[in-house]
Amino acid sequence: MQTFKYYAVVTPDLEDDCYLVRFPDLKNVFTDGETLLEAVKHAEEVLEGMLEVMIDYNRQFNPPSPVSAFKIEEGESLIAIEVDVTPKGTDGDFKQELIDYIYADED
């Protein structure tokens, strides 16, 4: 199991009366929810699922940026989403090279 923390940008959608969530560090990873709590829960689920698949298929993905790297617009919120990931197809074994690549800039 590996713990990952990414920042999500939450934007209220006044037209559809919901909250939109996107992960700026990860392409095509987004979700929504009718309430803020539901949007955050969905964000945890989508982040965990995406990371499981990427790791199962040994695909590289962007490492998490530091909070200082983000600029948010008026009305948006920045929320840290932390998930524990155990890839399904690997019996919990991580490809060490992938993990080293993801966290290379943190040293």
VMD Tcl script that builds the backbone (N, CA, C; Angstrom):
set m [mol new atoms 321]
animate dup $m
set s [atomselect $m all]
$s set {name element resname resid chain x y z} {
  {N N MET 1 A 0.849 -1.172 0.000}
  {CA C MET 1 A 0.000 0.000 0.000}
  {C C MET 1 A 0.893 1.233 0.000}
  {N N GLN 2 A 0.480 2.237 -0.740}
  {CA C GLN 2 A 1.209 3.501 -0.840}
  {C C GLN 2 A 0.217 4.641 -0.636}
  {N N THR 3 A 0.612 5.663 0.102}
  {CA C THR 3 A -0.238 6.825 0.329}
  {C C THR 3 A 0.147 7.932 -0.649}
  {N N PHE 4 A -0.850 8.519 -1.262}
  {CA C PHE 4 A -0.661 9.635 -2.190}
  {C C PHE 4 A -1.508 10.814 -1.734}
  {N N LYS 5 A -0.968 12.025 -1.893}
  {CA C LYS 5 A -1.739 13.237 -1.582}
  {C C LYS 5 A -1.639 14.187 -2.769}
  {N N TYR 6 A -2.781 14.472 -3.360}
  {CA C TYR 6 A -2.874 15.426 -4.466}
  {C C TYR 6 A -3.846 16.527 -4.067}
  {N N TYR 7 A -3.655 17.690 -4.669}
  {CA C TYR 7 A -4.577 18.796 -4.417}
  {C C TYR 7 A -5.642 18.829 -5.499}
  {N N ALA 8 A -6.861 19.077 -5.060}
  {CA C ALA 8 A -8.009 19.182 -5.957}
  {C C ALA 8 A -8.559 20.601 -5.876}
  {N N VAL 9 A -9.014 21.098 -7.010}
  {CA C VAL 9 A -9.682 22.392 -7.061}
  {C C VAL 9 A -11.180 22.133 -7.130}
  {N N VAL 10 A -11.903 22.722 -6.181}
  {CA C VAL 10 A -13.352 22.554 -6.111}
  {C C VAL 10 A -13.997 23.877 -6.514}
  {N N THR 11 A -14.918 23.786 -7.470}
  {CA C THR 11 A -15.601 24.974 -7.982}
  {C C THR 11 A -17.106 24.781 -7.879}
  {N N PRO 12 A -17.800 25.713 -7.238}
  {CA C PRO 12 A -19.264 25.613 -7.219}
  {C C PRO 12 A -19.817 25.887 -8.616}
  {N N ASP 13 A -20.713 25.045 -9.062}
  {CA C ASP 13 A -21.400 25.245 -10.347}
  {C C ASP 13 A -22.813 25.716 -10.020}
  {N N LEU 14 A -22.996 27.026 -10.057}
  {CA C LEU 14 A -24.286 27.602 -9.667}
  {C C LEU 14 A -25.397 27.243 -10.639}
  {N N GLU 15 A -25.042 27.048 -11.899}
  {CA C GLU 15 A -26.044 26.709 -12.909}
  {C C GLU 15 A -26.641 25.321 -12.663}
  {N N ASP 16 A -25.794 24.360 -12.354}
  {CA C ASP 16 A -26.253 22.981 -12.141}
  {C C ASP 16 A -26.407 22.636 -10.662}
  {N N ASP 17 A -26.154 23.600 -9.783}
  {CA C ASP 17 A -26.305 23.416 -8.341}
  {C C ASP 17 A -25.522 22.200 -7.841}
  {N N CYS 18 A -24.203 22.212 -8.138}
  {CA C CYS 18 A -23.330 21.134 -7.692}
  {C C CYS 18 A -21.916 21.686 -7.518}
  {N N TYR 19 A -20.997 20.821 -7.176}
  {CA C TYR 19 A -19.587 21.187 -7.032}
  {C C TYR 19 A -18.769 20.354 -8.012}
  {N N LEU 20 A -17.920 21.024 -8.773}
  {CA C LEU 20 A -17.038 20.365 -9.724}
  {C C LEU 20 A -15.656 20.229 -9.099}
  {N N VAL 21 A -15.005 19.098 -9.333}
  {CA C VAL 21 A -13.685 18.841 -8.760}
  {C C VAL 21 A -12.748 18.429 -9.883}
  {N N ARG 22 A -11.562 19.043 -9.880}
  {CA C ARG 22 A -10.531 18.662 -10.853}
  {C C ARG 22 A -9.192 18.578 -10.137}
  {N N PHE 23 A -8.303 17.754 -10.674}
  {CA C PHE 23 A -6.953 17.594 -10.157}
  {C C PHE 23 A -5.995 18.199 -11.166}
  {N N PRO 24 A -5.470 19.396 -10.908}
  {CA C PRO 24 A -4.612 20.061 -11.895}
  {C C PRO 24 A -3.369 19.262 -12.283}
  {N N ASP 25 A -2.854 18.431 -11.393}
  {CA C ASP 25 A -1.658 17.649 -11.699}
  {C C ASP 25 A -1.936 16.431 -12.570}
  {N N LEU 26 A -3.184 16.042 -12.689}
  {CA C LEU 26 A -3.526 14.797 -13.387}
  {C C LEU 26 A -4.500 15.078 -14.523}
  {N N LYS 27 A -4.121 14.677 -15.717}
  {CA C LYS 27 A -4.982 14.885 -16.881}
  {C C LYS 27 A -6.251 14.050 -16.782}
  {N N ASN 28 A -7.348 14.642 -17.160}
  {CA C ASN 28 A -8.626 13.941 -17.277}
  {C C ASN 28 A -9.090 13.257 -15.994}
  {N N VAL 29 A -8.753 13.830 -14.856}
  {CA C VAL 29 A -9.233 13.289 -13.583}
  {C C VAL 29 A -10.102 14.367 -12.950}
  {N N PHE 30 A -11.399 14.120 -12.964}
  {CA C PHE 30 A -12.346 15.079 -12.429}
  {C C PHE 30 A -13.612 14.365 -12.007}
  {N N THR 31 A -14.415 15.037 -11.199}
  {CA C THR 31 A -15.668 14.468 -10.724}
  {C C THR 31 A -16.555 15.614 -10.257}
  {N N ASP 32 A -17.655 15.283 -9.617}
  {CA C ASP 32 A -18.543 16.309 -9.074}
  {C C ASP 32 A -19.362 15.710 -7.937}
  {N N GLY 33 A -20.186 16.545 -7.327}
  {CA C GLY 33 A -21.080 16.093 -6.274}
  {C C GLY 33 A -22.135 17.148 -6.023}
  {N N GLU 34 A -23.282 16.699 -5.534}
  {CA C GLU 34 A -24.379 17.633 -5.249}
  {C C GLU 34 A -24.058 18.525 -4.055}
  {N N THR 35 A -23.287 17.996 -3.095}
  {CA C THR 35 A -22.862 18.777 -1.937}
  {C C THR 35 A -21.339 18.790 -1.911}
  {N N LEU 36 A -20.771 19.683 -1.116}
  {CA C LEU 36 A -19.321 19.731 -0.999}
  {C C LEU 36 A -18.787 18.417 -0.426}
  {N N LEU 37 A -19.449 17.884 0.565}
  {CA C LEU 37 A -19.030 16.620 1.161}
  {C C LEU 37 A -19.058 15.481 0.141}
  {N N GLU 38 A -20.115 15.424 -0.650}
  {CA C GLU 38 A -20.216 14.396 -1.681}
  {C C GLU 38 A -19.126 14.581 -2.741}
  {N N ALA 39 A -18.833 15.814 -3.111}
  {CA C ALA 39 A -17.794 16.080 -4.111}
  {C C ALA 39 A -16.426 15.616 -3.613}
  {N N VAL 40 A -16.135 15.857 -2.347}
  {CA C VAL 40 A -14.853 15.420 -1.773}
  {C C VAL 40 A -14.790 13.896 -1.718}
  {N N LYS 41 A -15.879 13.255 -1.336}
  {CA C LYS 41 A -15.920 11.780 -1.308}
  {C C LYS 41 A -15.685 11.211 -2.712}
  {N N HIS 42 A -16.329 11.794 -3.705}
  {CA C HIS 42 A -16.129 11.352 -5.088}
  {C C HIS 42 A -14.691 11.607 -5.540}
  {N N ALA 43 A -14.104 12.710 -5.092}
  {CA C ALA 43 A -12.718 13.014 -5.449}
  {C C ALA 43 A -11.776 11.946 -4.896}
  {N N GLU 44 A -12.005 11.519 -3.666}
  {CA C GLU 44 A -11.192 10.447 -3.083}
  {C C GLU 44 A -11.331 9.166 -3.907}
  {N N GLU 45 A -12.550 8.834 -4.281}
  {CA C GLU 45 A -12.797 7.602 -5.036}
  {C C GLU 45 A -12.154 7.646 -6.420}
  {N N VAL 46 A -12.289 8.759 -7.120}
  {CA C VAL 46 A -11.744 8.843 -8.474}
  {C C VAL 46 A -10.217 8.885 -8.442}
  {N N LEU 47 A -9.637 9.563 -7.446}
  {CA C LEU 47 A -8.176 9.603 -7.344}
  {C C LEU 47 A -7.624 8.212 -7.047}
  {N N GLU 48 A -8.213 7.533 -6.097}
  {CA C GLU 48 A -7.750 6.188 -5.757}
  {C C GLU 48 A -7.877 5.244 -6.956}
  {N N GLY 49 A -9.009 5.287 -7.642}
  {CA C GLY 49 A -9.222 4.409 -8.788}
  {C C GLY 49 A -8.248 4.689 -9.918}
  {N N MET 50 A -8.021 5.967 -10.214}
  {CA C MET 50 A -7.109 6.309 -11.299}
  {C C MET 50 A -5.691 5.863 -10.967}
  {N N LEU 51 A -5.253 6.109 -9.744}
  {CA C LEU 51 A -3.897 5.715 -9.373}
  {C C LEU 51 A -3.728 4.198 -9.393}
  {N N GLU 52 A -4.745 3.460 -8.953}
  {CA C GLU 52 A -4.680 1.990 -9.003}
  {C C GLU 52 A -4.468 1.510 -10.438}
  {N N VAL 53 A -5.229 2.048 -11.354}
  {CA C VAL 53 A -5.128 1.630 -12.753}
  {C C VAL 53 A -3.777 2.012 -13.337}
  {N N MET 54 A -3.344 3.243 -13.092}
  {CA C MET 54 A -2.055 3.684 -13.646}
  {C C MET 54 A -0.909 2.822 -13.119}
  {N N ILE 55 A -0.956 2.493 -11.839}
  {CA C ILE 55 A 0.108 1.668 -11.272}
  {C C ILE 55 A 0.010 0.234 -11.774}
  {N N ASP 56 A -1.201 -0.311 -11.861}
  {CA C ASP 56 A -1.382 -1.668 -12.393}
  {C C ASP 56 A -0.783 -1.803 -13.787}
  {N N TYR 57 A -0.937 -0.768 -14.599}
  {CA C TYR 57 A -0.440 -0.802 -15.972}
  {C C TYR 57 A 0.946 -0.181 -16.113}
  {N N ASN 58 A 1.582 0.097 -14.969}
  {CA C ASN 58 A 2.930 0.651 -14.940}
  {C C ASN 58 A 3.047 1.912 -15.790}
  {N N ARG 59 A 2.039 2.775 -15.701}
  {CA C ARG 59 A 2.019 4.030 -16.448}
  {C C ARG 59 A 2.527 5.157 -15.556}
  {N N GLN 60 A 3.361 6.005 -16.111}
  {CA C GLN 60 A 3.844 7.149 -15.359}
  {C C GLN 60 A 2.768 8.224 -15.304}
  {N N PHE 61 A 2.733 8.947 -14.201}
  {CA C PHE 61 A 1.811 10.061 -14.054}
  {C C PHE 61 A 2.524 11.153 -13.256}
  {N N ASN 62 A 1.987 12.343 -13.332}
  {CA C ASN 62 A 2.631 13.481 -12.684}
  {C C ASN 62 A 2.663 13.324 -11.174}
  {N N PRO 63 A 3.780 13.695 -10.571}
  {CA C PRO 63 A 3.832 13.712 -9.109}
  {C C PRO 63 A 2.999 14.877 -8.583}
  {N N PRO 64 A 2.620 14.825 -7.330}
  {CA C PRO 64 A 1.845 15.928 -6.766}
  {C C PRO 64 A 2.698 17.193 -6.647}
  {N N SER 65 A 2.110 18.314 -6.981}
  {CA C SER 65 A 2.781 19.609 -6.837}
  {C C SER 65 A 2.624 20.106 -5.407}
  {N N PRO 66 A 3.557 20.947 -4.956}
  {CA C PRO 66 A 3.378 21.551 -3.626}
  {C C PRO 66 A 2.223 22.547 -3.659}
  {N N VAL 67 A 1.635 22.790 -2.524}
  {CA C VAL 67 A 0.485 23.681 -2.450}
  {C C VAL 67 A 0.829 25.071 -2.991}
  {N N SER 68 A 2.062 25.490 -2.850}
  {CA C SER 68 A 2.471 26.821 -3.319}
  {C C SER 68 A 2.427 26.961 -4.841}
  {N N ALA 69 A 2.320 25.854 -5.555}
  {CA C ALA 69 A 2.299 25.891 -7.019}
  {C C ALA 69 A 0.928 26.247 -7.590}
  {N N PHE 70 A -0.087 26.267 -6.757}
  {CA C PHE 70 A -1.448 26.461 -7.247}
  {C C PHE 70 A -1.928 27.888 -7.079}
  {N N LYS 71 A -2.628 28.349 -8.095}
  {CA C LYS 71 A -3.335 29.626 -8.027}
  {C C LYS 71 A -4.790 29.313 -8.310}
  {N N ILE 72 A -5.637 29.733 -7.417}
  {CA C ILE 72 A -7.054 29.449 -7.620}
  {C C ILE 72 A -7.804 30.746 -7.860}
  {N N GLU 73 A -8.887 30.623 -8.569}
  {CA C GLU 73 A -9.723 31.767 -8.909}
  {C C GLU 73 A -10.707 32.049 -7.775}
  {N N GLU 74 A -11.276 33.227 -7.814}
  {CA C GLU 74 A -12.288 33.595 -6.835}
  {C C GLU 74 A -13.434 32.585 -6.874}
  {N N GLY 75 A -13.845 32.127 -5.714}
  {CA C GLY 75 A -14.929 31.153 -5.608}
  {C C GLY 75 A -14.463 29.714 -5.569}
  {N N GLU 76 A -13.216 29.462 -5.972}
  {CA C GLU 76 A -12.686 28.107 -5.945}
  {C C GLU 76 A -12.058 27.818 -4.585}
  {N N SER 77 A -11.939 26.531 -4.279}
  {CA C SER 77 A -11.269 26.081 -3.062}
  {C C SER 77 A -10.237 25.033 -3.433}
  {N N LEU 78 A -9.145 25.008 -2.699}
  {CA C LEU 78 A -8.106 24.008 -2.895}
  {C C LEU 78 A -8.174 23.044 -1.717}
  {N N ILE 79 A -8.330 21.769 -2.019}
  {CA C ILE 79 A -8.496 20.749 -0.984}
  {C C ILE 79 A -7.467 19.646 -1.201}
  {N N ALA 80 A -6.789 19.247 -0.128}
  {CA C ALA 80 A -5.849 18.129 -0.195}
  {C C ALA 80 A -6.641 16.831 -0.105}
  {N N ILE 81 A -6.409 15.957 -1.066}
  {CA C ILE 81 A -7.062 14.648 -1.092}
  {C C ILE 81 A -5.970 13.596 -0.912}
  {N N GLU 82 A -6.078 12.810 0.154}
  {CA C GLU 82 A -5.086 11.786 0.453}
  {C C GLU 82 A -5.750 10.420 0.388}
  {N N VAL 83 A -5.122 9.511 -0.351}
  {CA C VAL 83 A -5.675 8.165 -0.497}
  {C C VAL 83 A -4.570 7.127 -0.314}
  {N N ASP 84 A -4.959 5.964 0.187}
  {CA C ASP 84 A -4.078 4.810 0.263}
  {C C ASP 84 A -4.417 3.910 -0.910}
  {N N VAL 85 A -3.401 3.549 -1.678}
  {CA C VAL 85 A -3.628 2.796 -2.908}
  {C C VAL 85 A -2.930 1.447 -2.840}
  {N N THR 86 A -3.691 0.399 -3.081}
  {CA C THR 86 A -3.151 -0.933 -3.276}
  {C C THR 86 A -3.628 -1.405 -4.639}
  {N N PRO 87 A -2.745 -1.437 -5.612}
  {CA C PRO 87 A -3.164 -1.857 -6.947}
  {C C PRO 87 A -3.755 -3.264 -6.923}
  {N N LYS 88 A -4.841 -3.443 -7.657}
  {CA C LYS 88 A -5.556 -4.717 -7.646}
  {C C LYS 88 A -4.806 -5.826 -8.380}
  {N N GLY 89 A -4.177 -5.499 -9.484}
  {CA C GLY 89 A -3.557 -6.526 -10.320}
  {C C GLY 89 A -2.161 -6.912 -9.912}
  {N N THR 90 A -1.635 -6.319 -8.840}
  {CA C THR 90 A -0.245 -6.583 -8.474}
  {C C THR 90 A -0.107 -7.209 -7.104}
  {N N ASP 91 A -1.208 -7.600 -6.482}
  {CA C ASP 91 A -1.185 -8.137 -5.130}
  {C C ASP 91 A -0.500 -7.178 -4.160}
  {N N GLY 92 A -0.630 -5.879 -4.445}
  {CA C GLY 92 A -0.057 -4.873 -3.560}
  {C C GLY 92 A 1.400 -4.570 -3.819}
  {N N ASP 93 A 1.991 -5.217 -4.826}
  {CA C ASP 93 A 3.397 -4.961 -5.137}
  {C C ASP 93 A 3.496 -3.763 -6.067}
  {N N PHE 94 A 4.264 -2.789 -5.655}
  {CA C PHE 94 A 4.467 -1.604 -6.474}
  {C C PHE 94 A 5.722 -1.771 -7.308}
  {N N LYS 95 A 5.698 -1.243 -8.489}
  {CA C LYS 95 A 6.886 -1.180 -9.312}
  {C C LYS 95 A 7.745 -0.070 -8.705}
  {N N GLN 96 A 8.843 -0.412 -8.081}
  {CA C GLN 96 A 9.648 0.566 -7.367}
  {C C GLN 96 A 10.134 1.683 -8.283}
  {N N GLU 97 A 10.425 1.358 -9.532}
  {CA C GLU 97 A 10.887 2.384 -10.469}
  {C C GLU 97 A 9.820 3.454 -10.664}
  {N N LEU 98 A 8.558 3.063 -10.694}
  {CA C LEU 98 A 7.465 4.014 -10.867}
  {C C LEU 98 A 7.347 4.909 -9.635}
  {N N ILE 99 A 7.400 4.327 -8.463}
  {CA C ILE 99 A 7.308 5.108 -7.236}
  {C C ILE 99 A 8.504 6.064 -7.139}
  {N N ASP 100 A 9.699 5.589 -7.483}
  {CA C ASP 100 A 10.875 6.454 -7.466}
  {C C ASP 100 A 10.702 7.630 -8.424}
  {N N TYR 101 A 10.137 7.379 -9.599}
  {CA C TYR 101 A 9.913 8.444 -10.577}
  {C C TYR 101 A 8.912 9.472 -10.038}
  {N N ILE 102 A 7.845 9.011 -9.445}
  {CA C ILE 102 A 6.795 9.907 -8.964}
  {C C ILE 102 A 7.326 10.830 -7.883}
  {N N TYR 103 A 8.161 10.319 -7.008}
  {CA C TYR 103 A 8.657 11.111 -5.887}
  {C C TYR 103 A 10.092 11.614 -6.066}
  {N N ALA 104 A 10.606 11.593 -7.273}
  {CA C ALA 104 A 11.985 11.997 -7.536}
  {C C ALA 104 A 12.281 13.435 -7.134}
  {N N ASP 105 A 11.345 14.347 -7.339}
  {CA C ASP 105 A 11.582 15.759 -7.067}
  {C C ASP 105 A 11.470 16.114 -5.597}
  {N N GLU 106 A 11.044 15.197 -4.754}
  {CA C GLU 106 A 10.874 15.498 -3.341}
  {C C GLU 106 A 12.169 15.359 -2.545}
  {N N ASP 107 A 13.191 14.761 -3.145}
  {CA C ASP 107 A 14.471 14.558 -2.414}
  {C C ASP 107 A 15.254 15.832 -2.298}
}
mol reanalyze $m
mol bondsrecalc $m
mol representation Tube
mol addrep $m
